[in-house]
Amino acid sequence: MTRRGQRIVLALLGATCLVALIACARSEAHAAPAPDDDFPSDLLSVDFGHCEITGLDENARRGVNFAVGGRSFTRTAKERAETESPWFDTRTTFSVPFRITDLSGRDGGDVLYVAGIREADGADLIEEWAFPPQRGARVLRAALSPTTTPAVGPVGVPAPPLVLLPGIAGAGDFVIPPAREAAPPERRRMLYTGAELRHIRSLVADPEGRFLLLQAHGNSAIYQLDLLSPAPCTPKLVCSSATTPELKRTTSMSAWDIGAAGGRVYLLVSTEACVTPIDAEWVLLKDPDNDGNFDSIEGFSNAAWLASPYADRAAWGLLHCAPGYNPYGGT
């Protein structure tokens, strides 16, 4: 979906589409696996392509294109010196030795979490990829987390509201991409391998880097993976579809800050939010003091969502954007 198309649909459907547009924009860089492929067909039906927006302000836009079932992802960037300057576009593709099921990012896209299925034995895995920025590149960082190492406490300790600040890597002047030094090598580490989830349908990174939230494809339950605990990380059950039946249809997750209306929230939406919103279902995990423990979990039909106070998109803060910047227009 083009950015123009996103704005048109948003204008027609209002708040219902705000999160779903991020989760459902189709990838132009990767094709879906062939129908006769041995990748689980029910995972392919969730979403065959994806474009994750991982960092934005008025002079820098970051994204990651990938295909569910694919073996690579592409980091994209648009940067410019100032508002009236020409844009520079860069794209870099990275291969992985497994089949991707979902991907999430933080620190303006300089840290990515890639979930997938290992073909040799069908085990699930999650890798962390950290990309040190080139000197002179635009970056987006949390005010309390100037590096990719979390500067907040572990799960259970409240954290202040996240504020993302645009800056320049190396604290100097902006350097156009063709004039930069070579990019430092990326760093990879394995965070999780196992079979108990029966594949990972979707995941989202805590913006402070304390944990990942995972939705299991096998039972639709939500699990938390504590990234600050000693390895190996073990998924901890957060909620199940037995208590929140809307989870049976949700296919993507995102992190938001709704300020005085509720603080940090994690939102899950069903695929229908992109196509036939009247049939969509929504799940909201609420963490008002941002300590990583959820005070309440609530499911909504689309009608109930639109009748709730959460349907007002003006209250939602995009946790991948600098303050005051909304890539979809409006405030």
Summary of the structure (lengths in Angstrom):
residues: 331
radius of gyration: 18.7
end to end distance: 21.2
largest distance: 55.3
contacts: 1075
relative contact order: 0.15
helix: 17%
strand: 37%
